[in-house]
Amino acid sequence: MRIPEQLYRNQTIHYNITHSPQDGVLSCGFLHKPNAGFSQSGLVFEHYGAFLLLDGSGTYTDSEGYEYELEPGAYVQRLPGREHTTLVNPDGKWLEFFVCFGKRTYENLRDLKLISDTPVVYPGLTPHTFQRCNYLMGCFQRLTEDQLSVLYLYSQEFAIEMFRYARNLYVDGREFARMQEAEELLNQRKPRFLNVREVSEHIGMPYDRFRKKFKEMYGISPGAYQIDSRINYSKTLLLDTQKSLNEIALICNFADGFSYSKAFKQRCHLSPREFRKSHLNM
């Protein structure tokens, strides 16, 4: 998704509803952090703060020392009273949309199970989630101070919607990290391709739950995902080596050339020989 260039600047609006540092804060805005100097280490908020990462990447470490990889579409909560660290990758891309409101409001939303105390969830970055950022920013710009109660409500709705977008409930950040690790393992070629049960054991998740969660997140079973990965790797071997189909089949963890050719044709609608011939003659 393409982010408009004009948003890569700091644009924030802050209100103080009361003088309480815990419950009087109300703010939102876009923040561009072009280098690692904008990282924050050992920070503690008295109020609730959160941001949706729109571009860039980095890491977030929660109060228990657990580290989350951040990418566009991650919703990161700075929970009141908890130490956290956010490291910005210095590639100049980081852009976030943040929202802040009171600690007691956060606690009420949490107790009602409208949001959770999971530090990082993944609603994703879609035109609709991006539209919600722009909508809330527009409300802060248009509404006057005598309408702060409306802005306060809209800020809560934004946080609730981020959890709603995250798979209709929410995807636990730690579980998301485990699925990312599983994806890497399913793509791993050396020393060999692991089977799905081995991957589920490696990430410490029961086999049936792993298969269900992986399909929920990626829209495909882990077994089918891995076959696609093996087929894609075989294409590289077909074009960049002189290896026979049987050799390629074994390297890509197929029982023999026949089962490899069958799987290849099901996905690519032509045989490995036809694929090799058509691309080498281009």
N, C-alpha and C positions, 0 to 999 in steps of 0.2 A: 504494500500500500504506500503510495507516494504522499509525503508530508509537505505542505506548502512551505517554500523557502522563508517566507516572512514570519513564520512561527519560531524560527531558530534564533530567538532573542528572549530576554527575560521580560515577562509581562505578568505582573502579580497585583492582586488587590487584597488588602488586609483591613479587617474591622475588629474592634474590641467591644463586645457586647457588654461585658462587665470588666472590672479591673482584676478579675481572677485569672492568673496564668494557666490554671487548669481548665476552667470552664468558660472563659470569656472570649476565647480565640475563635475567629471565623475568617478563613482566607482561602483563596485558590489562585491558580495561575500556571503559566507555562515557564519552565526553567530550562535554559540551554547551558550545559556544562561541557565546555570544549576540551578540557584536559583533566588529568588526574589530580590537579590541585583543588578541584571541586569535590574530591572525595571527603567523606565524613567518618571519623573514627571515634568510637566510644561515646556516641551522642545519646542523650536521654531527653525525651520530650515530656513535659508535664501534661500536655494536651494530646489529643489524637491527631496524628498526621498520616497521610498515605499518598502514594503517587502511582499513576499508570505510566509505565515506560513506553514512549512512543517511538523512539529510535535510539540506537546505540546499544551498548552492552556493559556488563560489569558483574559484580558479586555483592551479595548482601549477607551479613553474618548476624544471626539473632542473638538474644541474651544468653542462650545456652551454648553458643559457639558453633551452631549448625550453619553451614554455608550454602547459599542458594545461587545458582547461575541465573543472571538476569538477561532477558532478551525482550524485544518489543512485545507488548501484550501482557507483561508481568505486572500485577498489582501488589505493591509493597506497602505494608502497614508499619508505621512507627508507633508502636503501642505505648500508651502512657506509662512512664516510670520504668521502662525496660531499655537497657543499653543496647545499642545496635551500631553496626558499621556498614557503610555503603561505599564501595570502591568503584570509581568510574574508569572504564577503559579509555586511554588517552587517544582516541581516534577522531575526536571532534564531532561525533555524531549524537552524543547523548542529548535527548530531549524528553522531558517528563511533564505530565500535567498533575499538579498536586492539589489536595484539599485538606483543610484542617478544621476541626471543631472540638468541642469540649469533651473532657474525660468522662463525665457522668453520662453524656449522650452516647458515647461509644459503649460504655458498660451496659446501658439500657438496650441498645441494639444487639449487643452480644448475648445478653440474658434472654432476649426474645428470639435468639437464633436467626436473626436477620443477617448478621455477619458472624464471623468466628474470630478466635484469637490466633489463627494460623498466620504467621508473619507474611508469607508470600503465597498468593493464589494466581491463577492464570486464566483470566477472562478472554485473553486473546486481543488482537488489534484488528478490528474490522471497521468498515465505514460507519457502522452504527455506534460502536464504542467511541470512535473518534468524534462522531457527531455529538455524543453526550458531553464530551469535554468542551467542545465549542459552545454548546447550549448553556452549560453552567457558567462558563466564562462570560457569555453574553448577558446572562441574568445579573451577575455581579457588576457588570459595567452599566447596565440600564437602570436597575432598581436603586432607589434612594435609601438613606439610612433609616428612615421610618418604616422601611419594609424588610428590616433585618430578620424578622421572624420567618419571612418567606424564603430568604436566602438560606437561613439555617436549615429549613426543611428540605430545600433543594440539595444542599450539601449531603445531608443524610441519605437522600434518595440516590445520589450518585454512588455512594459507598455500597448501598444495598444492591444496586444494579450491577456493580462489578462482580459481586458474588453470584448474582443470578446468572450473569453471562457465563460464568465459569462452570460450564456443563450443567446449567440450570440450577445446580446447588453450588458446589465449588469443588475445585480440584486442589487437594492438599498439596502444598509446595513440596513436601518431602516425597510424597508419592509421585509427583510429577518428575522430580529429580531421579527417582528410581526407574521410571519409564524411559527417561532420557538415557540412563545408563544401559537399560535393556536394549534400546535401539542401537546403541554403539556396539553392544555385544553381538546382536543379530547380524550386524554388518561386518563383524570381525572375520578376517580371512586367515590370519596366522595365529598359531600354527595350523588351525583348522577352523571350520565353521562349527560353532556350538549348536546343539539342538535346543529346542524350546524349553524342555525340562531343565537342562543344565543352566540356561539363562535365568529361569525362575528361581532356581536354587542359589545362583550367584548373587542375585539382588535381594534374597531373603524374603520371597513372597510365595505363598502357596500357588501351585501350578494353575488351578482353576481360576483363582482370583486374578492372577497375572494375565491370563488369556482374556478375561472379561475386561479388565481395566485397560489393557493395551488396545483392544478393539474399540472401546469407548473413546479413547484419546486419538487414535490414528485412523479409525474407520476401517480397519483391516485386521485380521487375526495375525498374531506374531509368526505363525507358520507360513502364511501366505506372504507376509512382509519379507521374510527371510528368503523365500523362493525368488521373489522379485529381485532381491539384492544379489542373489547368486547368479540369476540370469543376466543382470546388468554387468556383473563382473565378467561373466563369460563372453560378453560382447567385446570387452577390451582384449581378452585373450584371442578371440577370433580374428580381430583386426590387427593386433600388434605382435602376434607370434605365428609360428608355423606349426603349432601343436595340433595333433589330430583331435577329432571329436571325442574319442574315448579318453584321451589325456585331459582334455578340458573338463569332461564330465567328472572325472575323479577329483581334479583340483577343486571343482565347485561343489563337491560333496553329493553328486548324483551316483546312483548305483552303477550305471553303465551308460553308454552312448545312446541307447534306445530311450531310456527314461528321461535323459537330458533333452534329447531332440523333441520328445513328446511335450515336456513342460515348456520348452522354448517356443514351440509352434502354437501352443495354447495361448501364450501371452503376446507373441509377436506376429502371429498369423503367417509366418513363413519359417522354414526350417533353418537350423544353424548354417548349413551349407549355402542355402539361398541368401541368407543374410550376409555371410562372408563374401560371396561372389558379387552381390549387388553393390556392396560398399567398396570393395577393392577395385571395381571397374569404374568407379565414379571419377 
